[in-house]
Amino acid sequence: MASLPYRAPAIKISVVACTYNGEAYIAEQLSTILAQSRIPDEIVISDDASGDGTWGLLESFAANARTRGIDVSLVRRHERLGYVRNFSEALTLANGDVIFLCDQDDAWHPDKVDTMLAAFEGEPETMFVHSDARLVDAHGSDLGNGLFEALEVTESERSSVAGGKSFSVYLRRNLATGAASAFRRELLDVALPLPTAWVHDAWLATLAAATGQIVILDDPLIDYRQHAANQIGMSPRRTGQRLADMFRSSGRLIHDDVVRLDILMERLRQARVSTEHIRLAGSMRDHLQVRLSLGDRPRWCRLPTIAREWSTGRYTRFGTGIRSALRDLLRVG
């Protein structure tokens, strides 16, 4: 008797959402999850001590989702953890093979789960997938530009990621937005607990780049809402704004980046990732320490150090090239 062909088990999908005073948009966001062409197997929602009507909306949604055969876990916190800690705790409850992150005020396009899942299937090295997003206003009207356009994602960055050199890209800057991201559950073995010094999506994407491959999808798969309570500055920056930035104090920002790199390097050592990645992170830390040392010097005294650092190529490798160098020359503190 001929044996039956082997059929791989279906990938189990989890969605993890965190809420806080999200009654204005959470019902719409959750409805777009149920409208997916491939609905998730599990939804975990952790509410961070909301003081509005969010919890009642979550209970109504959970009852509806369970009638669709979805396993829903609701967690109600009575003392605020903060955004990152709430996500960190919620992620420990997810059991899916692939985990989708969800904000409380966006809208998923109907093919989001199917499209992102296809990027994982048959590609075991793919650890993290993220897509473009359509930027919309508080009423859901198109703002006329996409997330990647606002972030000014370059062809060089895309090529590096497609060529398997993701770590250098995401170490330099984060291109991924959590609401437009999904990742394999194995990433949590390295990523948890999420450090509060990092934004959760930047942390997950950087560790994914260190431990596997990242796939960038050019299709916008969510409407990413911009409103007064969630202003992230995604409008394209004008020349005048860039020029003003050159003179602003950035010492505190650089110091915070050094702290984040220390946390990252320690986690990379614990995970026993490639020593090349750890060396690259260390080189970036050294570069930032040099930049940090410039703040208290008169501008004319900074030139020799900036010139030496420029000759190493690290302003381009870890910053924005000539713009970073000029900022170090012109900034106050």
VENCOR-V262035 format. One record per pair of residues at least 24 apart in sequence whose ideal C-beta (glycine too) atoms are under 10 Angstrom apart, sorted by the first residue. I is the first residue (numbers start at 1). J is the second residue. D is the distance in Angstrom with one decimal. If there is no record, write none. Layout:
I:J:D + I:J:D
This chain:
8:121:8.8 + 8:122:9.2 + 9:97:9.0 + 10:38:9.8 + 10:41:8.6 + 10:97:9.0 + 10:117:9.9 + 11:38:9.7 + 11:41:9.0 + 11:96:7.9 + 11:97:4.8 + 11:98:5.7 + 11:117:6.4 + 11:120:6.9 + 11:121:7.1 + 11:184:9.5 + 12:40:8.7 + 12:41:4.9 + 12:42:7.1 + 12:71:9.7 + 12:94:9.8 + 12:95:7.1 + 12:96:4.5 + 12:97:4.9 + 12:98:7.6 + 12:99:9.8 + 12:185:8.9 + 13:38:7.4 + 13:39:8.2 + 13:40:4.3 + 13:41:5.3 + 13:42:7.2 + 13:43:9.5 + 13:70:9.9 + 13:94:9.8 + 13:96:5.1 + 13:97:7.4 + 13:98:5.5 + 13:99:7.9 + 13:100:6.8 + 13:113:6.4 + 13:116:9.5 + 13:117:7.0 + 13:182:8.4 + 14:40:6.4 + 14:41:6.9 + 14:42:4.4 + 14:43:7.3 + 14:44:6.5 + 14:71:8.9 + 14:73:9.6 + 14:91:9.1 + 14:93:8.7 + 14:94:4.1 + 14:95:6.3 + 14:96:3.0 + 14:97:8.2 + 14:98:7.4 + 14:99:4.8 + 14:100:7.0 + 14:101:10.0 + 14:182:9.6 + 14:185:7.7 + 15:39:9.4 + 15:40:4.7 + 15:41:9.1 + 15:42:7.2 + 15:43:4.7 + 15:44:7.1 + 15:45:8.5 + 15:65:9.9 + 15:70:9.0 + 15:72:9.6 + 15:94:8.3 + 15:96:8.2 + 15:98:10.0 + 15:99:7.6 + 15:100:4.7 + 15:101:7.9 + 15:102:5.3 + 15:108:9.4 + 15:113:8.5 + 15:182:9.2 + 16:40:10.0 + 16:42:9.0 + 16:43:8.0 + 16:44:4.8 + 16:45:7.9 + 16:46:7.8 + 16:73:9.5 + 16:87:7.2 + 16:90:5.1 + 16:91:5.7 + 16:92:9.7 + 16:93:7.7 + 16:94:5.2 + 16:96:9.0 + 16:99:5.9 + 16:100:7.2 + 16:101:5.9 + 16:102:6.6 + 16:178:9.5 + 17:43:7.1 + 17:44:7.2 + 17:45:4.7 + 17:46:7.6 + 17:47:9.3 + 17:58:9.0 + 17:87:9.2 + 17:90:7.7 + 17:100:9.0 + 17:101:7.8 + 17:102:3.8 + 17:103:7.3 + 17:104:6.7 + 17:179:9.5 + 18:44:9.2 + 18:45:7.5 + 18:46:5.2 + 18:47:7.7 + 18:48:6.4 + 18:75:9.4 + 18:77:9.8 + 18:81:9.2 + 18:83:6.9 + 18:84:9.4 + 18:85:9.7 + 18:86:4.8 + 18:87:5.2 + 18:88:9.7 + 18:89:9.0 + 18:90:5.8 + 18:91:9.5 + 18:101:8.7 + 18:102:8.0 + 18:103:7.9 + 18:104:7.2 + 18:178:9.6 + 18:200:9.1 + 19:45:6.5 + 19:46:7.4 + 19:47:4.7 + 19:48:6.9 + 19:49:10.0 + 19:50:6.2 + 19:52:9.9 + 19:54:5.3 + 19:55:8.5 + 19:57:8.9 + 19:58:6.9 + 19:74:10.0 + 19:76:9.9 + 19:86:8.7 + 19:90:10.0 + 19:102:9.5 + 19:103:9.0 + 19:104:4.7 + 19:105:9.5 + 20:46:9.6 + 20:47:7.1 + 20:48:4.3 + 20:49:7.3 + 20:50:5.6 + 20:51:9.0 + 20:52:9.2 + 20:54:7.5 + 20:77:9.3 + 20:80:7.6 + 20:81:9.6 + 20:82:9.2 + 20:83:7.5 + 20:86:7.6 + 20:104:7.4 + 20:229:10.0 + 21:47:9.4 + 21:48:8.8 + 21:49:9.1 + 21:50:4.9 + 21:51:6.2 + 21:52:4.8 + 21:53:9.2 + 21:54:6.3 + 21:104:8.8 + 21:229:8.2 + 22:47:8.3 + 22:48:9.7 + 22:50:6.9 + 22:52:7.8 + 22:53:9.5 + 22:54:5.0 + 22:57:8.2 + 22:58:9.0 + 22:103:8.7 + 22:104:3.5 + 22:105:6.4 + 22:229:9.2 + 22:230:9.9 + 23:50:7.7 + 23:51:10.0 + 23:52:4.6 + 23:53:4.4 + 23:54:4.9 + 23:55:9.1 + 23:56:8.4 + 23:57:6.0 + 23:58:9.7 + 23:104:9.1 + 24:52:8.5 + 24:53:9.7 + 24:54:9.3 + 24:104:8.8 + 24:105:7.1 + 24:138:8.5 + 24:225:9.8 + 24:227:8.2 + 24:229:8.1 + 25:103:9.0 + 25:104:6.4 + 25:105:3.9 + 25:106:7.7 + 25:107:8.4 + 25:138:8.6 + 25:140:9.3 + 25:225:6.6 + 25:227:8.2 + 25:229:9.6 + 25:230:9.1 + 26:50:9.3 + 26:52:9.8 + 26:53:9.3 + 26:54:5.9 + 26:57:5.6 + 26:58:7.2 + 26:61:8.0 + 26:102:9.9 + 26:103:9.4 + 26:104:4.8 + 26:105:7.3 + 27:53:9.8 + 27:54:9.5 + 27:57:5.2 + 27:58:9.3 + 27:60:8.1 + 27:61:7.1 + 27:104:10.0 + 28:104:9.9 + 28:105:8.3 + 28:106:8.8 + 28:107:6.1 + 28:140:8.3 + 28:223:9.6 + 28:225:9.3 + 29:61:9.6 + 29:102:7.0 + 29:103:7.1 + 29:104:6.0 + 29:105:6.3 + 29:106:5.7 + 29:107:6.2 + 29:108:7.6 + 29:179:9.1 + 29:222:9.4 + 29:223:9.6 + 29:225:8.8 + 30:57:7.9 + 30:58:8.0 + 30:60:9.4 + 30:61:4.7 + 30:62:9.2 + 30:64:8.9 + 30:65:7.9 + 30:102:8.3 + 30:104:8.8 + 30:108:9.6 + 31:61:8.0 + 31:64:9.1 + 31:107:8.5 + 31:108:9.4 + 32:102:9.6 + 32:106:8.1 + 32:107:4.8 + 32:108:4.2 + 32:109:7.7 + 32:110:7.6 + 32:112:8.3 + 32:222:8.4 + 32:223:8.6 + 33:61:8.9 + 33:65:8.0 + 33:70:8.8 + 33:100:8.6 + 33:102:7.1 + 33:107:9.7 + 33:108:6.1 + 33:112:9.0 + 33:113:8.3 + 34:61:8.3 + 34:64:7.2 + 34:65:6.4 + 34:68:6.5 + 34:70:8.1 + 34:108:9.8 + 35:107:9.5 + 35:108:7.8 + 35:109:9.3 + 35:110:5.6 + 35:112:9.9 + 36:100:9.7 + 36:108:6.7 + 36:109:8.9 + 36:110:6.1 + 36:111:7.7 + 36:112:6.5 + 36:113:4.7 + 36:114:7.3 + 37:109:9.8 + 37:110:5.6 + 37:111:5.5 + 37:112:8.7 + 37:113:7.2 + 37:114:4.9 + 37:115:9.0 + 38:110:9.6 + 38:111:8.5 + 38:112:9.0 + 38:113:4.7 + 38:114:4.6 + 38:115:9.3 + 38:116:9.7 + 38:117:6.6 + 38:118:9.8 + 39:65:8.5 + 39:68:6.4 + 39:69:8.3 + 39:70:6.5 + 39:113:7.5 + 40:65:9.0 + 40:68:9.8 + 40:70:6.4 + 40:71:9.0 + 40:72:9.7 + 40:96:7.4 + 40:98:9.3 + 40:99:9.6 + 40:100:7.0 + 40:102:9.6 + 40:113:6.7 + 41:69:8.4 + 41:70:6.8 + 41:71:6.5 + 41:95:8.5 + 41:96:6.2 + 41:97:9.2 + 41:98:10.0 + 42:70:6.9 + 42:71:4.5 + 42:72:7.6 + 42:73:7.4 + 42:93:8.9 + 42:94:6.8 + 42:95:6.0 + 42:96:5.5 + 42:99:9.2 + 43:70:5.8 + 43:71:7.4 + 43:72:5.0 + 43:73:7.3 + 43:74:9.0 + 43:94:9.4 + 43:96:9.8 + 43:100:9.4 + 43:102:8.3 + 44:71:9.0 + 44:72:7.9 + 44:73:4.7 + 44:74:8.3 + 44:75:7.5 + 44:89:9.8 + 44:90:5.4 + 44:91:8.0 + 44:92:9.2 + 44:93:4.8 + 44:94:5.4 + 44:95:8.8 + 44:96:9.2 + 44:99:9.0 + 44:102:9.4 + 45:72:7.3 + 45:73:7.2 + 45:74:5.4 + 45:75:7.1 + 45:76:9.4 + 45:90:7.6 + 45:93:9.8 + 45:102:8.3 + 45:104:9.2 + 46:73:8.6 + 46:74:8.1 + 46:75:4.3 + 46:76:8.2 + 46:77:6.8 + 46:81:8.5 + 46:85:9.9 + 46:86:5.4 + 46:87:7.7 + 46:88:9.7 + 46:89:6.3 + 46:90:3.8 + 46:91:9.2 + 46:93:7.9 + 47:74:7.5 + 47:75:6.8 + 47:76:5.2 + 47:77:6.4 + 47:78:9.8 + 47:86:8.4 + 47:90:9.7 + 47:104:9.4 + 48:75:9.4 + 48:76:9.2 + 48:77:5.4 + 48:78:9.9 + 48:79:9.0 + 48:80:5.4 + 48:81:5.7 + 48:82:7.3 + 48:83:7.4 + 48:85:8.5 + 48:86:4.5 + 48:87:9.4 + 48:89:9.5 + 48:90:9.5 + 49:76:8.0 + 49:77:5.0 + 49:78:5.8 + 49:79:5.9 + 49:80:4.7 + 49:81:8.1 + 49:86:9.2 + 50:76:8.5 + 50:77:9.0 + 50:80:9.5 + 50:104:9.6 + 51:80:9.9 + 54:104:7.9 + 58:104:9.9 + 71:95:8.3 + 71:96:9.7 + 81:196:9.5 + 82:196:6.8 + 83:194:9.8 + 83:196:8.9 + 83:199:8.6 + 83:200:7.4 + 84:193:9.3 + 84:194:5.3 + 84:195:7.6 + 84:196:4.9 + 84:197:8.6 + 84:198:7.2 + 84:199:7.3 + 84:200:5.3 + 84:203:8.3 + 85:193:8.1 + 85:194:7.4 + 85:195:9.8 + 85:196:6.2 + 85:200:9.6 + 86:194:9.7 + 86:200:9.4 + 87:178:8.0 + 87:194:6.2 + 87:200:4.9 + 87:201:9.2 + 87:203:9.8 + 87:204:9.4 + 88:188:9.6 + 88:191:8.8 + 88:192:6.3 + 88:193:5.0 + 88:194:3.9 + 88:195:8.7 + 88:196:8.5 + 88:200:7.5 + 88:203:9.6 + 89:192:9.5 + 89:193:8.5 + 89:194:9.1 + 91:185:9.1 + 91:187:9.6 + 91:188:5.9 + 91:191:8.0 + 91:192:6.4 + 91:193:9.1 + 91:194:7.5 + 91:200:8.7 + 91:204:9.1 + 92:188:7.7 + 92:192:6.5 + 92:193:8.5 + 94:185:6.9 + 94:188:7.8 + 95:185:7.8 + 96:182:9.7 + 96:184:9.5 + 96:185:6.3 + 97:184:6.8 + 97:185:5.8 + 97:186:9.0 + 98:126:9.9 + 98:129:8.6 + 98:182:5.5 + 98:183:7.1 + 98:184:6.0 + 98:185:7.1 + 99:181:9.2 + 99:182:6.5 + 99:183:5.9 + 99:184:7.8 + 99:185:5.9 + 99:187:8.2 + 99:188:7.7 + 99:204:9.5 + 100:129:9.6 + 100:178:9.5 + 100:179:9.1 + 100:180:9.5 + 100:181:7.6 + 100:182:4.6 + 100:183:8.6 + 101:130:9.6 + 101:176:9.6 + 101:177:8.9 + 101:178:4.1 + 101:179:6.3 + 101:180:8.5 + 101:181:5.4 + 101:182:7.3 + 101:183:8.2 + 101:200:7.8 + 101:201:7.0 + 101:204:8.0 + 102:178:8.3 + 102:179:6.5 + 102:181:9.9 + 102:222:9.4 + 103:177:8.8 + 103:178:6.9 + 103:179:4.3 + 103:180:9.5 + 103:222:8.8 + 103:224:8.4 + 103:225:8.4 + 103:230:8.2 + 104:179:9.4 + 104:225:9.7 + 104:230:9.0 + 105:138:8.9 + 105:179:8.9 + 105:223:9.8 + 105:224:9.1 + 105:225:4.9 + 105:226:9.5 + 105:227:7.1 + 105:229:8.0 + 105:230:5.9 + 106:133:7.8 + 106:134:9.8 + 106:136:8.6 + 106:140:10.0 + 106:177:9.4 + 106:179:5.0 + 106:180:8.5 + 106:222:5.1 + 106:223:6.0 + 106:224:5.6 + 106:225:5.4 + 106:230:9.3 + 107:134:9.2 + 107:136:7.9 + 107:140:7.0 + 107:179:9.8 + 107:222:6.5 + 107:223:4.2 + 107:224:8.8 + 107:225:7.4 + 108:179:8.6 + 108:180:9.3 + 108:221:7.0 + 108:222:5.3 + 108:223:8.1 + 109:133:9.4 + 109:134:8.3 + 109:219:8.3 + 109:220:7.3 + 109:221:5.1 + 109:222:6.3 + 109:223:7.4 + 110:221:9.5 + 111:219:8.4 + 111:221:7.2 + 112:180:8.3 + 112:182:8.9 + 112:217:9.7 + 112:219:9.1 + 112:220:9.6 + 112:221:4.1 + 112:222:6.4 + 113:182:8.1 + 113:221:8.9 + 114:221:9.8 + 115:217:6.7 + 115:219:6.4 + 115:221:6.1 + 116:180:8.8 + 116:181:8.4 + 116:182:4.8 + 116:183:9.9 + 116:215:8.7 + 116:217:6.9 + 116:219:9.6 + 116:221:6.8 + 117:182:7.7 + 118:215:9.9 + 118:217:9.4 + 119:182:8.4 + 119:213:10.0 + 119:214:9.9 + 119:215:4.6 + 119:216:9.4 + 119:217:6.6 + 120:182:7.6 + 120:183:9.0 + 120:184:7.0 + 120:215:8.3 + 123:212:9.6 + 123:213:7.5 + 123:215:7.7 + 124:184:8.7 + 124:186:9.9 + 124:212:8.6 + 124:213:9.5 + 125:164:8.4 + 125:184:9.9 + 125:211:9.8 + 125:212:5.5 + 125:213:4.7 + 125:215:9.9 + 126:183:9.2 + 126:184:7.6 + 126:208:9.2 + 126:212:6.6 + 126:213:5.1 + 126:214:7.6 + 126:215:5.5 + 127:166:9.0 + 127:183:6.1 + 127:184:5.4 + 127:186:7.4 + 127:187:5.7 + 127:190:9.7 + 127:204:9.4 + 127:205:9.5 + 127:207:8.6 + 127:208:4.3 + 127:209:8.0 + 127:210:9.2 + 127:211:6.0 + 127:212:2.9 + 127:213:6.1 + 127:214:6.8 + 127:215:9.1 + 128:166:8.3 + 128:170:9.1 + 128:176:7.2 + 128:181:6.7 + 128:182:7.5 + 128:183:4.4 + 128:184:7.7 + 128:187:6.8 + 128:201:9.8 + 128:204:6.9 + 128:205:5.9 + 128:206:9.6 + 128:207:8.7 + 128:208:3.4 + 128:209:7.4 + 128:211:9.2 + 128:212:7.0 + 128:213:7.9 + 128:214:4.8 + 128:215:7.5 + 128:216:9.8 + 129:176:9.1 + 129:180:9.2 + 129:181:7.0 + 129:182:5.2 + 129:183:7.3 + 129:184:9.4 + 129:208:9.3 + 129:213:9.5 + 129:214:7.3 + 129:215:4.6 + 129:216:8.0 + 129:217:6.5 + 129:221:9.9 + 130:174:9.9 + 130:175:7.3 + 130:176:4.1 + 130:177:6.8 + 130:178:8.6 + 130:179:9.4 + 130:180:5.3 + 130:181:4.2 + 130:182:7.6 + 130:183:8.8 + 130:201:8.3 + 130:204:9.7 + 130:205:7.1 + 130:208:9.4 + 130:214:7.4 + 130:215:7.9 + 130:216:6.4 + 130:217:7.1 + 130:221:9.2 + 131:176:9.2 + 131:177:8.9 + 131:179:9.8 + 131:180:4.8 + 131:181:7.9 + 131:182:9.0 + 131:215:9.2 + 131:216:7.6 + 131:217:4.0 + 131:218:7.6 + 131:219:6.0 + 131:220:6.7 + 131:221:4.2 + 131:222:7.4 + 132:177:9.4 + 132:180:7.2 + 132:216:8.2 + 132:217:6.9 + 132:218:5.7 + 132:219:6.4 + 132:220:4.5 + 132:221:7.4 + 132:222:8.9 + 132:224:9.3 + 133:177:6.5 + 133:179:7.2 + 133:180:4.9 + 133:219:9.8 + 133:220:5.2 + 133:221:7.0 + 133:222:4.8 + 133:223:7.1 + 133:224:3.9 + 133:225:9.7 + 133:234:9.2 + 134:220:4.4 + 134:221:8.9 + 134:222:7.3 + 134:223:5.1 + 134:224:6.7 + 134:225:9.9 + 135:220:8.9 + 135:223:8.0 + 135:224:5.4 + 135:225:8.3 + 135:226:6.0 + 135:232:9.7 + 135:234:5.7 + 135:235:8.4 + 136:222:9.5 + 136:223:4.6 + 136:224:6.9 + 136:225:5.5 + 136:226:7.0 + 136:227:9.3 + 137:225:7.4 + 137:226:6.0 + 137:227:7.0 + 138:225:6.7 + 138:226:7.3 + 138:227:3.8 + 138:228:7.3 + 138:229:9.0 + 138:230:8.9 + 139:225:9.1 + 139:227:8.9 + 140:223:6.4 + 140:225:7.2 + 141:223:9.8 + 142:223:8.3 + 143:223:10.0 + 143:224:9.3 + 143:225:9.8 + 143:226:6.7 + 143:234:8.3 + 143:235:7.8 + 145:234:8.0 + 145:235:7.8 + 145:236:6.6 + 146:218:9.1 + 146:219:10.0 + 146:220:5.6 + 146:224:8.8 + 146:234:9.4 + 147:175:9.2 + 147:176:9.8 + 147:177:6.2 + 147:179:9.5 + 147:180:6.9 + 147:220:7.3 + 147:222:8.7 + 147:224:5.8 + 147:232:9.9 + 147:234:6.7 + 148:175:7.7 + 148:177:9.8 + 148:180:9.8 + 148:216:8.2 + 148:218:7.5 + 148:220:8.6 + 149:234:9.1 + 149:236:7.1 + 150:224:9.3 + 150:226:9.7 + 150:232:9.1 + 150:233:8.5 + 150:234:4.1 + 150:235:6.7 + 150:236:6.0 + 150:237:8.9 + 151:175:6.3 + 151:176:9.7 + 151:177:8.6 + 151:234:7.7 + 151:236:9.7 + 152:236:7.7 + 152:237:8.5 + 152:320:9.9 + 153:216:7.9 + 153:218:9.6 + 157:216:8.6 + 158:216:6.2 + 158:218:8.6 + 161:209:8.2 + 161:213:8.3 + 161:214:5.5 + 161:215:7.8 + 161:216:5.5 + 162:213:9.4 + 162:214:9.3 + 162:215:8.3 + 162:216:7.5 + 163:213:10.0 + 164:209:9.9 + 164:212:9.8 + 164:213:6.0 + 164:214:9.2 + 165:209:8.9 + 165:213:9.8 + 166:205:8.4 + 166:206:9.1 + 166:208:7.6 + 166:209:3.7 + 166:210:8.4 + 166:212:8.4 + 166:213:6.5 + 166:214:4.3 + 166:215:9.2 + 166:216:9.2 + 167:206:7.6 + 167:207:9.5 + 167:208:9.3 + 167:209:4.3 + 167:210:5.3 + 167:211:9.2 + 167:214:9.0 + 167:268:9.7 + 167:273:8.8 + 167:274:8.2 + 167:276:8.5 + 167:277:5.2 + 167:280:6.9 + 167:281:8.6 + 168:209:8.3 + 168:276:9.9 + 168:277:8.9 + 168:280:6.4 + 168:284:9.5 + 168:317:7.4 + 168:318:9.1 + 169:205:9.4 + 169:206:9.6 + 169:209:7.1 + 169:214:8.2 + 169:216:9.7 + 170:202:7.7 + 170:204:9.8 + 170:205:5.1 + 170:206:4.7 + 170:207:9.0 + 170:208:7.9 + 170:209:4.4 + 170:210:8.5 + 170:214:7.2 + 171:206:6.2 + 171:209:7.4 + 171:210:8.4 + 171:261:8.6 + 171:264:8.1 + 171:277:8.0 + 171:280:6.4 + 171:281:6.2 + 171:283:9.7 + 171:284:6.2 + 171:317:9.3 + 171:318:7.7 + 172:206:9.9 + 172:280:9.7 + 172:284:7.6 + 172:316:9.5 + 172:317:7.2 + 172:318:5.6 + 172:319:7.5 + 172:320:9.1 + 173:202:8.5 + 173:206:9.9 + 173:318:9.2 + 173:319:9.0 + 173:320:8.8 + 174:198:9.5 + 174:199:7.3 + 174:201:6.7 + 174:202:3.8 + 174:203:8.8 + 174:204:9.5 + 174:205:5.8 + 174:206:7.2 + 175:201:9.7 + 175:202:9.3 + 175:205:7.3 + 175:209:10.0 + 175:214:8.7 + 175:216:7.2 + 176:201:5.3 + 176:202:7.4 + 176:204:7.6 + 176:205:4.0 + 176:206:9.1 + 176:208:8.5 + 176:209:9.5 + 176:214:7.8 + 176:216:8.5 + 177:201:5.9 + 177:202:9.6 + 177:205:9.3 + 177:222:8.6 + 177:224:6.9 + 177:232:8.8 + 177:234:9.3 + 178:202:9.0 + 178:203:9.9 + 178:204:7.5 + 178:205:8.9 + 179:221:9.6 + 179:222:5.8 + 179:223:9.7 + 179:224:6.4 + 179:225:9.3 + 180:217:8.5 + 180:220:8.2 + 180:221:6.2 + 180:222:5.3 + 180:224:7.1 + 181:205:7.2 + 181:208:9.1 + 181:214:9.6 + 181:222:10.0 + 182:215:9.8 + 182:221:9.8 + 183:207:9.3 + 183:208:5.8 + 183:212:8.9 + 183:214:9.2 + 184:208:8.3 + 184:211:9.6 + 184:212:7.5 + 186:211:8.1 + 186:212:8.3 + 187:211:6.9 + 187:212:7.7 + 189:271:8.1 + 190:267:6.8 + 190:268:8.5 + 190:270:7.9 + 190:271:4.5 + 190:272:9.8 + 190:273:8.1 + 191:267:8.0 + 191:271:9.2 + 195:259:9.5 + 195:260:7.8 + 195:263:5.0 + 195:264:8.5 + 195:266:9.6 + 195:267:7.9 + 196:263:9.7 + 197:256:7.2 + 197:257:9.8 + 197:259:5.7 + 197:260:5.4 + 197:262:9.1 + 197:263:5.9 + 197:264:9.6 + 198:259:9.6 + 198:260:5.7 + 198:263:6.9 + 198:264:7.9 + 198:267:9.9 + 199:260:9.4 + 202:260:8.5 + 202:264:9.9 + 203:260:8.6 + 203:263:8.7 + 203:264:8.0 + 203:267:8.8 + 206:260:9.3 + 206:264:6.5 + 206:267:9.5 + 206:268:9.3 + 206:277:9.7 + 206:281:9.1 + 207:264:7.9 + 207:267:7.0 + 207:268:7.9 + 207:271:7.7 + 207:273:8.5 + 209:273:10.0 + 209:277:8.4 + 210:264:8.5 + 210:267:8.9 + 210:268:6.0 + 210:271:7.5 + 210:273:4.8 + 210:274:7.4 + 210:276:9.9 + 210:277:4.9 + 210:278:8.8 + 210:280:9.6 + 210:281:8.7 + 211:268:9.0 + 211:271:6.7 + 211:273:6.0 + 211:274:9.1 + 211:277:9.0 + 242:320:9.8 + 242:323:7.5 + 242:327:9.7 + 243:326:9.8 + 243:330:9.4 + 245:323:8.7 + 245:327:7.0 + 245:330:9.6 + 245:331:8.7 + 246:323:7.8 + 246:326:5.9 + 246:327:5.1 + 246:328:9.5 + 246:329:8.5 + 246:330:4.6 + 246:331:6.8 + 247:327:8.4 + 247:330:5.4 + 247:331:6.2 + 247:332:6.4 + 248:327:8.3 + 248:330:9.3 + 248:331:6.3 + 248:332:7.4 + 248:333:8.9 + 249:295:7.5 + 249:331:6.1 + 249:332:5.2 + 249:333:3.8 + 250:291:8.4 + 250:292:9.3 + 250:295:8.1 + 250:324:9.5 + 250:327:6.5 + 250:328:8.3 + 250:331:5.4 + 250:332:9.2 + 250:333:7.8 + 251:291:8.8 + 251:292:6.4 + 251:293:9.8 + 251:294:8.8 + 251:295:4.3 + 251:296:8.6 + 251:331:7.9 + 251:332:9.1 + 251:333:4.9 + 252:292:9.8 + 252:295:9.5 + 252:333:8.3 + 253:288:9.8 + 253:292:9.9 + 254:287:9.8 + 254:288:5.4 + 254:289:8.6 + 254:290:9.8 + 254:291:5.5 + 254:292:4.9 + 254:293:9.8 + 254:294:9.3 + 254:295:8.1 + 254:328:9.3 + 254:331:9.8 + 255:288:8.4 + 255:289:9.6 + 255:292:6.1 + 255:295:9.4 + 256:288:9.9 + 257:284:8.5 + 257:285:8.6 + 257:287:10.0 + 257:288:5.5 + 257:291:9.3 + 257:292:9.1 + 257:318:9.5 + 258:284:9.3 + 258:285:6.0 + 258:286:9.8 + 258:287:9.9 + 258:288:5.1 + 258:289:6.5 + 258:291:9.4 + 258:292:6.8 + 259:285:9.9 + 260:285:9.6 + 260:288:9.8 + 261:285:4.5 + 261:286:9.7 + 261:287:9.9 + 261:288:7.1 + 261:289:9.7 + 280:317:8.6 + 280:318:9.0 + 281:318:9.8 + 283:312:8.8 + 283:314:6.9 + 283:317:7.8 + 283:318:7.6 + 284:314:7.6 + 284:317:7.7 + 284:318:4.5 + 284:319:9.2 + 285:318:9.3 + 286:312:9.4 + 286:314:8.0 + 286:318:9.6 + 287:312:7.8 + 287:313:9.8 + 287:314:4.2 + 287:315:7.7 + 287:317:7.9 + 287:318:5.1 + 287:319:7.7 + 287:324:9.5 + 288:314:9.3 + 288:318:7.5 + 288:319:9.0 + 290:314:8.2 + 290:328:9.0 + 291:315:8.8 + 291:318:9.3 + 291:319:8.2 + 291:324:7.8 + 291:325:9.4 + 291:327:8.9 + 291:328:5.6 + 291:331:9.6 + 292:328:9.8 + 294:328:5.3 + 294:329:8.3 + 294:331:8.3 + 294:333:9.7 + 295:328:8.6 + 295:331:7.3 + 295:332:8.3 + 295:333:4.8 + 296:333:7.5 + 299:328:9.5 + 299:329:6.0 + 299:330:7.1 + 299:331:9.0 + 299:332:9.4 + 300:329:9.2 + 302:328:6.4 + 302:329:5.7 + 302:330:9.4 + 302:331:9.5 + 303:328:9.8 + 303:329:7.0
